[in-house]
Amino acid sequence: MTARRVYADNAGTTALSKTALDAMMPYLTESYGNPSAIYSLGREAKKALEGARVKVAAAIGALPEEIYFTGSGTEADNWAIRGAAEKGSKKGKHIITSAIEHHAVSHTLEYLKKQGFEITMLPVDNLGRVSPDDLKNAIRDDTILITIMMANNEIGAIQPVTELGRLAREKGVPFHTDAVQAAGHIPIDVKAMNIDMMSIAGHKFRGPKGVGALYIKKGNYIPPLLYGGGQESKRRSSTENVAGIVGLAAALEEATANMAENMKRVSAMRDRLIAELLKIPFSRLTGDPVNRLPGTASFVFECVEGEAMILTLDNAGICASSGSACSSASLDPSHVLLAIGLAHEVAHGSVRLSISECTTDEDIDYIIATLPPIVEKLRAMSPLWEDRMNGKF
Ligand SMILES: *Cc1c(COP(=O)(O)O)cnc(C)c1O
């Protein structure tokens, strides 16, 4: 057997880029000052921090003072949603979301529901897209927040965010989008896309883990997340993760500079992967074939168990995922796959291969050569497959 390793779980996390690491190193070593300190070592760190803010803002069409660094994408989502709920609760308690949000959003909303908020969950079509008409019809006088993700982490479907944001703005309802999968991978302009708040996370675009950012449009959308020393314009106190923030900004700047080229090359590899793996009988692509993230190829293979696929692929050196990493501890099929209309037993056979600019054509060749025989082998052991072949369902 080869000792080859093919990393195809870039929607789960990515490898730190050399540029990001190099940018971080000084702040992990000699330049360790606290950005709040007024002596030169502190000012050096402060300068790096504010430089990072300028870079992040430039990458998404925001103003530097609209960028707030957080400890993760999850934290940014929680802050935006719980903050908007607190802020809006005098006006109303109605929140609109989609049926395919990441748990960082959906579990936050579940918590708010227990606190007395009313959640309208918009359905998606079989390609995983929210309809702007559905949003239009769902907005009420007491709606205080709309939170709909930009691109889905399991099936890569990209939402019509500009249109959704326009509808929200027409009605004066704050619009938050979880862009953790999208940032650094597809073009984003928060102004042109009518976004009021947006979450991103460094480790999904080759920055470090444990650092994210929330864009908050100028205005008074949400209260502070943390009280204390007054960092992040008094809205998210904590001594800043200077190295992490610098790494996030460097990675985002790099991803943005290379975006057009990466999108072209990565989506060509993705499409080859999709075309070849769909030759497997009783297989389906999940998500929108056109409006999808450049790196995300997601499938269901009938009569195989996604978890068994992942473990067998791992034995062959391929890192992949079955639905979202967060749900892999549970036996319930992913809420996203059910929302696009898949039957439970079909949804169980999901496999997500998410590639990046680090992926090579040889990696794709290897997956194409390795995965179909694994499906065949697992099906050969499956009593379900026998029934399927005998036309029992
Ligand atoms: C990964 C991810 C998150 C969570 O970000 P963390 O930085 O890992 O907390 C939230 N939303 C989406 C869509 C994601 O893909």
The ligand as a MOL file (V3000), in Angstrom:
LIG
                    3D

  0  0  0     0  0            999 V3000
M  V30 BEGIN CTAB
M  V30 COUNTS 15 15 0 0 0
M  V30 BEGIN ATOM
M  V30 1 C -16.6270 25.9050 10.9260 0
M  V30 2 C -17.8870 26.6720 10.8900 0
M  V30 3 C -18.3310 27.4030 12.0060 0
M  V30 4 C -17.6130 27.3820 13.3180 0
M  V30 5 O -16.3990 28.0840 13.2900 0
M  V30 6 P -15.3170 27.7710 14.4310 0
M  V30 7 O -14.2550 28.7970 14.2260 0
M  V30 8 O -14.8420 26.3810 14.1760 0
M  V30 9 O -15.9980 27.9240 15.7330 0
M  V30 10 C -19.5120 28.1140 11.8890 0
M  V30 11 N -20.2050 28.1210 10.7430 0
M  V30 12 C -19.8110 27.4500 9.6620 0
M  V30 13 C -20.6310 27.5100 8.4090 0
M  V30 14 C -18.6440 26.7020 9.6900 0
M  V30 15 O -18.2660 26.0120 8.6160 0
M  V30 END ATOM
M  V30 BEGIN BOND
M  V30 1 1 1 2
M  V30 2 1 2 3
M  V30 3 2 2 14
M  V30 4 1 3 4
M  V30 5 2 3 10
M  V30 6 1 4 5
M  V30 7 1 5 6
M  V30 8 2 6 7
M  V30 9 1 6 8
M  V30 10 1 6 9
M  V30 11 1 10 11
M  V30 12 2 11 12
M  V30 13 1 12 13
M  V30 14 1 12 14
M  V30 15 1 14 15
M  V30 END BOND
M  V30 END CTAB
M  END
